């Protein structure tokens, strides 16, 4: 399956990386707000969230139903959409884990930033298949400014 690229402004990517560094050695998480357009999906705003996972925040994150509703409401108020989620993998690769797959939903973009020894390294994005069996990689295109597709 081929998926359209995910566009994100350089400034937003820097903010996403900073969130991962700030929460290191724990996972950060947040919502991706933007537009799903013809041939591309674009992140227009980040909505950082607190990792609600208390038992293992170094290798797990949790977004509560209230967080989900708040992300949808915020997107609606800004006349954009909730298009995905992001989180960090402290001292681990920027690949989705089985835990990530078990808790993901199809259609959404999932950005993962690998934070190694407190520094952001690889950043990837993924989309879960409709049957939830696997992910497809989603190319990330860092652009100078949001275009607002």
C-alpha positions as a printed NumPy array, in Angstrom:
array([[  0.   ,   0.   ,   0.   ],
       [  1.346,   3.412,  -0.936],
       [  0.567,   6.331,   1.349],
       [  0.9  ,  10.025,   0.619],
       [  3.765,  11.876,   2.304],
       [  3.297,  13.674,   5.589],
       [  4.344,  17.324,   5.395],
       [  5.462,  19.129,   8.522],
       [  7.019,  22.563,   8.94 ],
       [ 10.599,  22.674,  10.182],
       [  9.518,  24.699,  13.246],
       [  6.926,  22.066,  14.209],
       [  9.463,  19.265,  13.784],
       [ 11.843,  21.163,  16.09 ],
       [  9.054,  21.5  ,  18.68 ],
       [  8.269,  17.779,  18.428],
       [ 11.948,  16.917,  18.939],
       [ 12.167,  19.366,  21.873],
       [  9.186,  17.649,  23.533],
       [ 10.984,  14.287,  23.253],
       [ 14.158,  15.764,  24.769],
       [ 12.209,  17.508,  27.557],
       [ 10.52 ,  14.295,  28.721],
       [ 13.581,  12.035,  28.27 ],
       [ 14.119,   9.361,  29.606],
       [ 10.324,   8.971,  29.494],
       [  8.183,   8.85 ,  26.365],
       [  6.485,  12.039,  25.245],
       [  3.207,  12.034,  23.345],
       [  0.864,  14.411,  21.593],
       [ -1.649,  14.977,  18.824],
       [ -1.015,  15.965,  15.217],
       [ -3.532,  18.492,  13.925],
       [ -3.759,  19.413,  10.272],
       [ -5.338,  18.577,   6.948],
       [ -5.614,  15.44 ,   4.878],
       [ -5.455,  16.688,   1.285],
       [ -5.083,  15.288,  -2.2  ],
       [ -1.65 ,  13.744,  -2.514],
       [ -0.406,  14.878,   0.912],
       [ -1.31 ,  15.133,   4.547],
       [  0.025,  18.161,   6.414],
       [  0.639,  18.773,  10.106],
       [ -0.363,  22.359,  10.881],
       [ -0.17 ,  22.23 ,  14.667],
       [  1.127,  20.032,  17.482],
       [ -0.809,  19.471,  20.656],
       [  1.623,  18.158,  23.309],
       [ -0.039,  15.939,  25.911],
       [  1.109,  14.574,  29.252],
       [  2.006,  10.893,  29.151],
       [ -0.683,   9.402,  31.404],
       [  1.202,   6.121,  31.823],
       [  2.379,   5.802,  35.444],
       [  3.679,   2.231,  35.53 ],
       [  6.25 ,   2.3  ,  32.692],
       [  6.608,   5.779,  31.121],
       [ 10.142,   4.942,  29.886],
       [  8.779,   2.569,  27.261],
       [  5.021,   3.19 ,  27.093],
       [  2.717,   6.136,  26.641],
       [ -0.978,   6.527,  27.217],
       [ -3.456,   8.971,  25.739],
       [ -6.719,   8.998,  27.672],
       [-10.209,   9.268,  26.173],
       [-10.341,  12.829,  27.59 ],
       [ -7.082,  13.657,  25.748],
       [ -8.569,  12.246,  22.533],
       [-11.747,  14.312,  22.918],
       [ -9.716,  17.447,  23.69 ],
       [ -7.588,  16.917,  20.56 ],
       [-10.711,  16.517,  18.406],
       [-12.331,  19.593,  19.984],
       [ -9.17 ,  21.692,  19.527],
       [ -8.896,  20.652,  15.883],
       [-12.567,  21.465,  15.258],
       [-12.173,  24.902,  16.861],
       [ -9.2  ,  25.608,  14.585],
       [-11.121,  24.306,  11.535],
       [ -8.605,  21.537,  10.953],
       [ -8.565,  17.805,  11.73 ],
       [ -7.001,  15.392,  14.164],
       [ -4.73 ,  13.547,  11.704],
       [ -2.511,  11.551,  14.012],
       [ -0.367,  11.158,  17.075],
       [  3.307,  11.373,  17.96 ],
       [  5.493,   9.905,  20.658],
       [  9.137,   9.3  ,  21.449],
       [ 11.152,   6.136,  21.907],
       [ 13.868,   6.869,  24.493],
       [ 17.057,   4.971,  23.644],
       [ 15.137,   2.818,  21.154],
       [ 14.597,   2.839,  17.375],
       [ 11.931,   5.017,  15.724],
       [  9.884,   1.946,  14.769],
       [  6.444,   1.026,  16.099],
       [  6.458,  -1.644,  18.776],
       [  3.857,  -4.393,  19.159],
       [  2.413,  -2.326,  22.015],
       [  2.132,   0.647,  19.634],
       [  0.358,  -1.506,  17.032],
       [ -2.034,  -2.966,  19.603],
       [ -3.105,   0.544,  20.63 ],
       [ -3.117,   2.27 ,  17.229],
       [ -6.013,   2.945,  14.868],
       [ -5.96 ,   2.782,  11.062],
       [ -5.938,   6.019,   9.021],
       [ -3.987,   8.113,  11.548],
       [ -0.36 ,   9.117,  11.037],
       [  1.98 ,   8.025,  13.839],
       [  5.239,   9.958,  14.136],
       [  7.921,   8.367,  16.298],
       [ 11.112,  10.19 ,  17.278],
       [ 14.027,   8.183,  18.628],
       [ 15.707,  10.086,  21.473],
       [ 19.155,   8.616,  22.102],
       [ 20.96 ,   9.713,  25.282],
       [ 18.79 ,  12.835,  25.419],
       [ 19.251,  13.845,  21.76 ],
       [ 16.685,  13.453,  18.965],
       [ 17.913,  11.1  ,  16.245],
       [ 15.699,   9.354,  13.696],
       [ 12.128,  10.46 ,  13.096],
       [  9.704,   8.249,  11.202],
       [  5.991,   8.155,  10.463],
       [  3.682,   5.181,  10.011],
       [  0.102,   4.317,   9.051],
       [ -1.58 ,   1.191,  10.326],
       [ -3.27 ,  -1.101,   7.8  ],
       [ -7.071,  -1.314,   7.98 ],
       [ -6.762,  -4.93 ,   9.18 ],
       [ -4.362,  -3.708,  11.923],
       [ -1.838,  -6.42 ,  11.004],
       [  1.054,  -4.109,  10.095],
       [  2.148,  -0.55 ,   9.365],
       [  3.231,   1.143,   6.156],
       [  6.035,   3.683,   6.428],
       [  4.91 ,   7.217,   5.641],
       [  7.5  ,   9.544,   4.114],
       [  8.027,  12.746,   6.099],
       [  8.61 ,  15.912,   4.098],
       [  9.979,  18.736,   6.261],
       [  8.994,  22.056,   4.683],
       [ 10.054,  25.623,   5.573],
       [  6.514,  26.795,   6.417],
       [  3.091,  25.169,   6.664],
       [  1.144,  25.507,   3.42 ],
       [ -2.292,  24.891,   4.92 ],
       [ -3.247,  22.546,   2.057]])
